[in-house]
Amino acid sequence: MSLEIRCEQLSDARWTELLPLIQQHQVVRLEDCGLTEGRCRDISSALWANPTLTELCLNTNELGDTGVHLVLQGLQSPTCKIQSLSLLYCGLTETGCGVLPSMLPSMPTLRELRLSGNSLGDGGLRLLSKGLLDAQCHLEKLHLDYCNLSDASCEPLASMLRAKSNIKELVMSNNDIHEAGIRTLLRGLKDSACPLETLWLENCGVTAASCKDLCDVVAAKPSLQELDLGNNRLGDVGVAALCSRLLHPSCRLRKLWLWECDVTTEGCRDLCQVLRAKQSLKALSLMLNGLGDEGARLLCEALQEPTCQLECLWVKECSFTAACCPHFRAVLAQNKFLMELQLSENKLGDTGVQELCQALGQPDSVLRVLGLGDCNLTNRSCSNLASVLLACHSLRELDLSNNGLGDPGVLQLAESLRQPACALECLLLFDVYLSDGVRDQLEALEKEKAYLRIIS
């Protein structure tokens, strides 16, 4: 049983109703509910009385150090079976981490701990690592993004990783770790016996110089399935080094995030080798890199190879123009694996989208999600897109936000959406200026088709 409440300010009467339910449910999620330290004593008592609880999520509530302490006290019961604890943005600080070394060992069933968005600092991380080192701790997933960590946190974390063989998922994104800390962390991961599956290091100061250690981790962890290196200055040199390791037969990576990593056309050449060779790779993000139309051509050639089985490609804001659209048209006509294509914030124009529509109009199209937001489209594109909505039975989501569409074009789309043959479930129209009359028609259309969402 699950109790889930989000974005609701709980009155005293409502809180009184909920307390018995917190004692009964296996999953309790109270996110952004205005909970503060004052209600944590009630929560603590309710948790102590709940022997079936396996998941607790209190994200985005200002619990503070004392409130978090009370929550953890409620999970100290000998009958507690908690497996997943999420306390994102709860106001926990280094001071509050002082209780972790004694309390974490009392939760031997805990497998997932999410503390992102709390200012733990390096001192808090040391205390957390001390608790995780205990023999009674068997944590598998640890999320620490936006925790105000520096390179000083990486040595205690690396020591913990070397000592524990359970960690499968580590999220360290958006911390000021920088190159020295990254190397320390990566060497700890390489030396660890943990079966790592997911590693997120977005915006952590990873550079091309760090890629040797990164490659060592990839080599040491054939279990690795998801690697997020977004917003790091790897450049083409770093990408080339990484790709050489990704090509190893033991690598089974499924998701690779390289958004805003200073990748150019040259880096695309190396990535295309990986796309051709690794059928395990299912998702790739290269958005916010200056790939240009030549980079698009190289990617599309790789996507047409029968050995490429990529399902999701994110190439938002990659300096593409209409000139690359014949290549994407060929991919959409031939590739039977690609289900999501994000092309938003590229200046494709009406001419470019016309090319894409020619392929999407084929009855055997498999694409489910298409992003064309901010692509310099006008009402002239809507006739082709309206035809696609009727012909492409696989398409479920279409993003046309922030384009120069108006009432005439959107009404053409609406006419197709009304037809039983249209299977679209979500149409995004953010920052598209429509009259009140057209907005009323879109609202009425949503009521006619219960599964359809039009978000504007």
VEXBADO-230883 format. One record per residue (C-alpha): residue number from 1; y, x, z. Coordinates in Angstrom, 3 decimals, padded with zeros to 6 digits. Each point is the difference from the previous one (the first is absolute). Example, Ala and Ser with C-alpha at 12.3 -4.5 7.8 and 13.67 -1.06 7.14 Angstrom:
// VEXBADO-230883
   seq          v          u          w
     1   -004.500    012.300    007.800
     2    003.440    001.370   -000.660
//
This chain:
// VEXBADO-230883
   seq          v          u          w
     1    000.000    000.000    000.000
     2    003.488    001.177   -000.822
     3    003.419   -000.736    001.529
     4    002.766    001.006   -002.419
     5    003.725   -000.630    000.499
     6    002.740    001.786   -001.945
     7    003.784   -000.149    000.090
     8    000.216   -002.721    002.645
     9    002.235    000.216    003.040
    10   -002.228   -001.370    002.728
    11    001.507   -002.426    002.482
    12   -001.247   -000.127    003.587
    13   -001.920   -003.179   -000.742
    14   -001.589    001.494   -003.102
    15   -000.896    003.150    001.942
    16   -001.725   -002.060    002.668
    17   -002.097   -001.628   -002.752
    18   -000.965    003.356   -001.497
    19   -001.146    001.853    003.110
    20   -003.374   -001.784    000.298
    21   -000.592    000.653   -003.718
    22    000.645    003.740    000.422
    23   -002.827   -000.033    002.550
    24   -002.430   -001.580   -002.471
    25    000.532    001.428   -003.487
    26   -001.779    002.983   -001.492
    27    003.062    000.932   -002.108
    28    003.543   -000.375    001.379
    29    003.005    000.732   -002.228
    30    003.487   -000.736    001.368
    31    002.372    001.764   -002.413
    32    003.785   -000.120    000.265
    33   -000.097   -002.725    002.635
    34    002.829    001.249    002.208
    35   -002.407    001.241    002.656
    36    001.553    002.341    002.554
    37   -001.083    001.866    003.098
    38    000.387   -003.182    002.068
    39   -002.905   -001.769   -001.726
    40   -002.293    003.019   -000.048
    41   -001.244   -000.704    003.534
    42   -001.260   -003.385   -001.243
    43   -001.562    001.687   -003.028
    44   -001.688    002.598    002.214
    45   -001.629   -002.669    002.165
    46   -001.112   -001.990   -003.035
    47   -001.527    003.076   -001.640
    48   -001.873    000.952    003.179
    49   -001.568   -003.459    000.006
    50   -001.079    000.186   -003.676
    51   -003.393    001.737   -000.403
    52   -000.267   -000.900   -003.728
    53    003.252    001.629   -001.234
    54   -000.559    002.547   -002.797
    55    003.441    000.128   -001.674
    56    003.502   -000.123    001.515
    57    003.179    000.225   -002.064
    58    003.427   -000.174    001.664
    59    002.067    001.576   -002.786
    60    003.791   -000.234   -000.010
    61    000.485   -001.142    003.571
    62    002.295    001.913    002.382
    63   -002.610    000.642    002.660
    64    001.391    003.381    001.055
    65   -001.933    002.621    001.956
    66   -000.633   -002.267    002.989
    67   -001.136   -002.883   -002.184
    68   -002.434    002.187   -001.944
    69   -001.344    001.339    003.317
    70   -000.672   -003.568    001.170
    71   -001.761   -000.851   -003.266
    72   -002.219    003.069    000.313
    73   -000.796   -000.945    003.604
    74   -001.301   -003.324   -001.285
    75   -002.391    001.898   -002.269
    76   -001.506    002.049    002.850
    77   -002.486   -002.700    000.989
    78   -003.627    001.212    000.078
    79   -000.898   -002.893   -002.327
    80    002.740    000.822   -002.550
    81   -001.315    000.458   -003.557
    82    003.305    000.765   -001.750
    83   -000.515    001.701   -003.382
    84    003.441   -000.204   -001.614
    85    003.387    000.338    001.756
    86    003.254   -000.228   -001.965
    87    003.344    000.626    001.717
    88    002.340    000.732   -002.911
    89    003.710    000.074    000.863
    90   -000.499   -000.930    003.642
    91    002.497    002.409    001.586
    92   -002.588    002.459    001.316
    93    001.484    003.451    000.744
    94   -001.205    003.385    001.209
    95    000.405   -001.213    003.586
    96   -002.356   -002.917   -000.585
    97   -002.624    002.301   -001.513
    98   -000.592    001.495    003.441
    99   -002.618   -002.671    000.742
   100   -002.015    000.612   -003.177
   101   -002.173    002.917    001.251
   102   -001.361   -002.135    002.827
   103   -000.132   -003.372   -001.751
   104   -001.440    000.806   -003.449
   105   -003.331    001.264    001.422
   106   -000.413   -003.382    001.712
   107   -000.156   -001.698   -003.408
   108   -003.168    001.556   -001.479
   109   -000.356   -002.729   -002.650
   110    003.476    000.679   -001.495
   111   -000.305    001.092   -003.637
   112    003.474   -000.654   -001.432
   113    003.376    000.840    001.566
   114    003.291   -000.718   -001.788
   115    003.141    001.350    001.665
   116    002.268    000.329   -003.031
   117    003.724   -000.566    000.460
   118    000.102    001.191    003.618
   119    002.019    003.089    000.986
   120   -002.866    001.876    001.598
   121    001.419    003.404   -000.825
   122   -001.962    003.228    000.298
   123   -000.488   -000.453    003.758
   124   -001.471   -003.457   -000.491
   125   -002.328    001.297   -002.693
   126   -001.294    002.702    002.340
   127   -000.803   -002.631    002.624
   128   -001.664   -002.229   -002.578
   129   -002.101    002.903   -001.290
   130   -001.083    000.815    003.545
   131   -001.270   -003.555    000.456
   132   -001.798    000.027   -003.350
   133   -001.781    003.245    000.908
   134   -001.901   -001.718    002.796
   135   -003.725   -000.360   -000.632
   136    000.281   -003.783    000.568
   137    002.422   -000.352   -002.950
   138   -001.572   -000.802   -003.370
   139    003.111   -000.863   -002.033
   140   -000.450   -000.190   -003.779
   141    003.427   -001.127   -001.275
   142    003.356    001.353    001.209
   143    003.378   -001.097   -001.394
   144    003.086    002.004    001.014
   145    002.570   -000.442   -002.769
   146    003.675   -000.122    001.046
   147   -000.785    001.462    003.450
   148    002.728    002.687    000.110
   149   -002.526    002.836   -000.222
   150    000.765    003.575   -001.055
   151   -002.126    003.020   -000.878
   152   -000.483    000.560    003.754
   153   -002.290   -003.060    000.047
   154   -002.404    001.442   -002.530
   155   -001.753    002.585    002.197
   156   -001.137   -002.456    002.729
   157   -000.962   -002.491   -002.698
   158   -001.947    002.659   -001.928
   159   -001.793    001.034    003.202
   160   -000.976   -003.609    000.638
   161   -001.292   -000.347   -003.583
   162   -002.118    003.138    000.317
   163   -001.546   -001.294    003.216
   164   -000.665   -003.595   -001.105
   165   -002.322   -000.986   -002.822
   166    000.910   -003.683   -000.241
   167    003.343   -000.147   -001.822
   168   -000.242   -001.837   -003.336
   169    003.639   -001.024   -000.510
   170    003.154    001.971    000.832
   171    003.511   -001.240   -000.820
   172    002.842    002.476    000.695
   173    002.589   -001.125   -002.559
   174    003.761    000.249    000.550
   175   -000.007    002.670    002.672
   176    002.000    003.260   -000.200
   177   -003.060    002.220   -000.063
   178    001.040    002.401   -002.783
   179   -002.087    002.707   -001.605
   180   -001.126    001.990    003.075
   181   -001.109   -003.150    001.814
   182   -001.734   -001.344   -003.106
   183   -002.021    003.190   -000.304
   184   -001.031   -000.131    003.657
   185   -001.021   -003.653   -000.314
   186   -001.917    000.503   -003.247
   187   -001.880    002.998    001.383
   188   -000.989   -002.095    003.010
   189   -001.316   -002.685   -002.335
   190   -001.887    002.531   -002.103
   191   -001.710    001.442    003.079
   192   -000.799   -003.404    001.470
   193   -003.404   -001.603   -000.455
   194    001.671   -003.414   -000.338
   195   -000.997   -002.152   -003.020
   196    003.619   -000.479   -001.138
   197    000.479   -002.906   -002.429
   198    003.773   -000.618    000.050
   199    002.897    002.460    000.338
   200    003.652   -001.070   -000.275
   201    002.676    002.692   -000.013
   202    002.947   -001.782   -001.641
   203    003.355    001.713    000.479
   204   -001.368    002.744    002.257
   205    001.282    003.106   -001.777
   206   -003.104    000.775   -002.046
   207    000.852    002.509   -002.766
   208   -001.837    001.879   -002.717
   209   -000.513    002.788    002.548
   210   -001.990   -002.403    002.196
   211   -002.370   -000.959   -002.787
   212   -002.535    002.772    000.618
   213   -000.634   -001.380    003.486
   214    000.022   -003.531   -001.414
   215   -002.600    001.017   -002.567
   216   -002.121    001.504    002.765
   217    000.024   -003.378    001.786
   218   -001.018   -001.821   -003.196
   219   -002.804    002.525   -000.491
   220   -001.180   -000.323    003.596
   221    000.132   -003.809    000.053
   222   -002.081   -001.603   -002.779
   223    000.431   -003.172    002.076
   224    003.752   -000.118   -000.861
   225    000.841   -003.168   -001.927
   226    003.762   -000.492    000.440
   227    002.720    002.667   -000.153
   228    003.691   -000.914    000.274
   229    002.457    002.834   -000.683
   230    002.987   -002.097   -001.087
   231    003.557    001.302    000.366
   232   -000.997    003.668    000.311
   233    001.269    002.749   -002.308
   234   -003.318    001.089   -001.480
   235    001.304    000.479   -003.518
   236   -002.235    000.688   -002.985
   237   -001.303    003.222    001.594
   238   -001.228   -001.817    003.097
   239   -001.503   -002.823   -002.064
   240   -001.841    002.505   -002.204
   241   -001.522    001.647    003.083
   242   -001.015   -003.354    001.458
   243   -001.523   -001.219   -003.273
   244   -002.166    003.117   -000.277
   245   -001.662   -001.016    003.276
   246   -000.151   -003.715   -000.820
   247   -002.080    000.917   -003.066
   248   -002.738    001.445    002.211
   249   -003.253   -002.021   -000.301
   250   -000.073   -000.673    003.760
   251    003.415   -001.740   -000.026
   252   -000.237   -003.806    000.095
   253    003.679   -000.877    000.518
   254    000.792   -003.666   -000.741
   255    003.753   -000.200    000.637
   256    002.659    002.671   -000.678
   257    003.664   -000.608    000.812
   258    002.421    002.561   -001.539
   259    003.191   -002.031   -000.167
   260    003.276    001.979   -000.029
   261   -001.747    003.372   -000.045
   262    002.081    001.695   -002.740
   263   -002.770   -000.446   -002.563
   264    000.975    000.368   -003.680
   265   -001.837   -000.243   -003.312
   266   -001.699    003.310    000.776
   267   -001.466   -001.399    003.209
   268   -001.261   -002.993   -001.967
   269   -002.206    002.281   -002.076
   270   -001.896    001.122    003.100
   271   -000.235   -003.524    001.387
   272   -001.382   -001.246   -003.308
   273   -002.902    002.427    000.329
   274   -000.798   -001.619    003.340
   275    000.282   -003.502   -001.479
   276   -002.456    000.914   -002.739
   277   -002.476    001.739    002.293
   278   -000.053   -002.076    003.194
   279   -001.347   -003.519   -000.307
   280    000.422   -000.355    003.760
   281    003.829    000.002   -000.280
   282    001.147   -003.630    000.084
   283    003.705    000.101    000.960
   284    002.795    002.427   -000.926
   285    003.703   -000.153    000.878
   286    002.422    002.220   -001.918
   287    003.127   -002.080    000.470
   288    003.397    001.673    000.379
   289   -001.077    003.035   -002.034
   290    001.770    001.002   -003.229
   291   -003.063   -000.271   -002.240
   292    001.881   -001.285   -003.047
   293   -001.546   -001.565   -003.075
   294   -002.087    003.109   -000.713
   295   -001.536   -000.257    003.478
   296   -000.725   -003.674   -000.690
   297   -001.718    000.936   -003.256
   298   -002.236    002.519    001.762
   299   -000.924   -002.491    002.727
   300   -000.782   -002.710   -002.545
   301   -002.247    002.332   -002.006
   302   -001.970    000.747    003.164
   303   -000.184   -003.690    000.897
   304   -001.624   -000.723   -003.359
   305   -002.858    002.395    000.669
   306   -003.236   -001.844    000.907
   307   -000.484    002.320    002.995
   308    003.267   -001.174    001.600
   309   -000.528   -002.950    002.334
   310    003.437   -000.214    001.647
   311    000.780   -003.512    001.252
   312    003.572    000.369    001.298
   313    002.864    002.078   -001.470
   314    003.472    000.118    001.565
   315    002.597    001.604   -002.264
   316    003.240   -001.609    001.170
   317    003.205    001.860   -000.841
   318   -001.624    002.738   -002.070
   319    002.662    000.235   -002.749
   320   -002.029   -002.001   -002.518
   321    001.621   -001.772   -002.939
   322   -001.166   -002.444   -002.669
   323   -001.403    002.998   -001.896
   324   -002.967    000.225    002.391
   325   -000.975   -003.666   -000.261
   326   -002.252    000.337   -003.081
   327   -002.106    002.397    002.094
   328   -000.221   -002.470    002.888
   329   -000.786   -002.759   -002.518
   330   -002.995    002.046   -001.171
   331   -001.156    000.452    003.596
   332    000.280   -003.709    000.791
   333   -001.908   -000.877   -003.165
   334   -002.825    002.468    000.589
   335   -000.345    000.823    003.713
   336   -002.195   -002.489    001.880
   337    000.460    001.503    003.475
   338    003.797    000.015    000.521
   339    000.921   -003.067    002.071
   340    003.475    000.950    001.310
   341    002.836    001.643   -001.918
   342    003.370    000.542    001.677
   343    002.672    000.879   -002.599
   344    003.091   -001.241    001.838
   345    003.298    001.906   -000.145
   346   -000.708    001.485   -003.415
   347    002.335   -000.896   -002.854
   348   -002.604   -001.624   -002.232
   349    002.253   -002.765   -001.310
   350   -001.046   -003.070   -001.952
   351   -001.455    002.132   -002.805
   352   -002.290    001.887    002.347
   353   -001.243   -003.122    001.775
   354   -000.733   -001.617   -003.354
   355   -002.454    002.849   -000.629
   356   -001.716   -000.590    003.356
   357   -000.248   -003.739   -000.634
   358   -001.895    000.575   -003.246
   359   -002.855    001.551    001.970
   360    000.185   -002.405    002.946
   361   -000.385   -002.918   -002.361
   362   -003.552    001.070   -000.817
   363   -002.668   -002.249    001.570
   364   -001.928    002.916    001.539
   365    002.936    001.413    002.000
   366   -000.930    000.936    003.598
   367    003.447    000.804    001.444
   368    000.735   -001.945    003.197
   369    003.361    001.431    001.168
   370    002.931    001.052   -002.207
   371    003.294    001.354    001.338
   372    002.998   -000.221   -002.365
   373    002.859   -000.208    002.497
   374    003.298    001.596   -001.031
   375   -001.222    000.840   -003.510
   376    003.150   -001.099   -001.905
   377   -001.582   -003.266   -001.110
   378    001.953   -003.016   -001.245
   379   -000.881   -003.588   -000.863
   380   -001.336    001.316   -003.324
   381   -003.082    001.322    001.814
   382   -000.851   -003.362    001.510
   383   -001.509   -001.525   -003.119
   384   -002.587    002.790   -000.229
   385   -000.630   -000.051    003.742
   386   -000.418   -003.784   -000.024
   387   -002.692    000.380   -002.652
   388   -001.728    002.669    002.096
   389   -000.083   -002.364    002.997
   390   -002.113   -002.412   -002.040
   391   -002.162    002.556   -001.813
   392   -000.699    002.556    002.742
   393   -002.393   -001.721    002.381
   394   -000.394    003.078    002.212
   395    003.708    000.367    000.909
   396    000.721   -001.081    003.576
   397    003.332    001.665    000.881
   398    003.069    000.724   -002.128
   399    003.177    001.685    001.267
   400    003.133   -000.615   -002.082
   401    002.526    000.651    002.768
   402    003.443    001.468   -000.632
   403    000.024   -000.656   -003.747
   404    002.655   -001.734   -002.083
   405   -001.915   -003.252   -000.217
   406    001.708   -003.339    000.369
   407   -000.715   -003.711   -000.093
   408   -001.220   -000.193   -003.641
   409   -002.550    002.797    000.367
   410   -001.301   -001.087    003.391
   411   -000.408   -003.563   -001.236
   412   -002.240    001.338   -002.779
   413   -002.109    001.726    002.629
   414   -000.082   -003.156    002.114
   415   -001.321   -002.035   -002.910
   416   -002.983    002.347   -000.321
   417   -000.522    000.027    003.763
   418   -000.376   -003.786   -000.067
   419   -002.943    000.158   -002.379
   420   -003.554   -000.155    001.417
   421   -000.911    003.071   -002.077
   422    002.428    002.186    001.971
   423   -001.760    001.843    002.833
   424    003.029    001.880    001.402
   425    000.236   -000.177    003.795
   426    003.209    001.939    000.716
   427    003.239    000.378   -001.994
   428    002.675    002.270    001.479
   429    003.596   -000.681   -001.024
   430    002.091    001.857    002.586
   431    003.636    000.506   -001.076
   432   -000.327   -002.268   -003.028
   433    002.992   -002.328   -000.107
   434   -001.012   -003.603   -000.577
   435    001.792   -003.309    000.300
   436   -000.807   -002.355    002.872
   437   -001.607   -002.379   -002.479
   438   -002.471    002.597   -001.225
   439   -000.777    001.086    003.550
   440   -000.768   -003.631    000.833
   441   -002.377   -000.163   -002.960
   442   -001.789    003.146    001.167
   443   -000.402   -001.447    003.503
   444   -001.430   -003.188   -001.470
   445   -002.394    002.064   -002.109
   446   -001.282    001.794    003.107
   447   -000.782   -003.382    001.547
   448   -001.856   -001.085   -003.152
   449   -002.194    003.134    000.002
   450   -001.044    000.736    003.565
   451   -001.185    003.552   -000.733
   452    003.212    001.068   -001.770
   453    002.802    001.926    001.777
   454    003.337    000.592   -001.699
   455    002.035    002.448    002.092
   456    003.679    000.390   -000.781
//
